[in-house]
Amino acid sequence: MSRGRISRRMFAAVLTCLTVAGLALTAACTTTTTTQAGTDPASSSYRDHLARPGSLEKLAETDAARTLDPCGMLDENALEMVGRPVYFGVGGLLDDCLVKFDPNDLTKGITKIEMSLSVMMGVPELEINGRAASLIGAPGQSCSIALEYNEHRSFFYTAWPIEGADACPVLLEVVTASAPLLDHNPLRVNSSRIPQTVGATIDLCKAIDLAFPNQKVYVAAFDPFECDFWLGRQTRDDSTRYTVRVQPMTVSGSTYVFPEERKLRIVGVDAVEDSGSGDYCKIRANVGAAEPFLGYNRSEPEEHIEALLVSGHGCTETRRLTAAAVRIYQQGA
């Protein structure tokens, strides 16, 4: 099973002051470059220019997944049988729900359970409540179960044990109790566990309408909180590939600037640009800095914000895409 997370080494060019798609992007610099503005997103939609057959149907499924409450896919009575939750809320990604148990009362030997809305099913090995499922795990190691949600998507449940404990029997009990919840499609907007954030409601691919209007695009529609696309057709060298992701970050982490990063502002938002090799750029824009929410950071709850992580080939185009994504986020606020 693969959760489809993408990691890359990124490259960024020397920072300049830009005005991108009619949106101000500024930093400490001495020169100014202007890039032609795109069209208003209301007048053009990337969904009219999809290069991949069947993309509209897959995008509709991703839109629906974006509305779901990951914490609503966990049976609370079953969790209470595992231990006393000391944290029950958003995990490291917006499609994750994390449950941390009281370390002083680990009667079942499980320290935490997490579920994710975004995983592709491997080879089904068993059936749970009429749904195909597959299991990976061994005594003393984490155990994971992928449970079929629909023909495109499975949900991913993982349990972490203390040393010597077998997580799989416990997780199987929790998933078996939770499986009927999938029939009711609990919604994020009704959740008492998941924060109501802007990034959880927007289609990030709408940034394509501003940054690259009226161009053919190949969209890998799966993760509801990421836009992963190629301009034109999909290529092996990823030379035309770009990604935009909304990512929870701790407030303290969002303000840290690594030595290789450069500070900039994009449409009035604090951001940093990262450098590497291979002519790639990586930009983080702290779009949700004014709206912190409670998340979990390794050992304790901590305030988080939403950031946009944008990557692509060539810094000029990546900055333009970042400016467009920030504008889409601001319009959703």
Secondary structure, 3 states (H helix, E strand, C coil): CECCCCCCCCCCCCCCEEEECCEEEECCCCCEEECCCCCCHHHCCHHHCECCCCHHHHHHHHHHHHCECHHHHCCHHHHHHHCCEEEEEECCCCCEEEEEECCCCCCCCEEEEEEEEEEECCCCCEEECCEEEEEECCCCCCEEEEEECCCCCEEEEEEEECCCCCHHHHHHHHHHHHHHHHHHCCEHHHCCCCCCCHHHCCCHHHHHHHHCCCCCEEECCCCCCEEEEEECCCCCCCCCEEEEEEEEEEHHHHCCCCCCCEEEEECCEEEEEECCCCCEEEEEECCCCCCCEEEEECCEEEEEEEEEEEEEECHHHHHHHHHHHHHHHHHHC
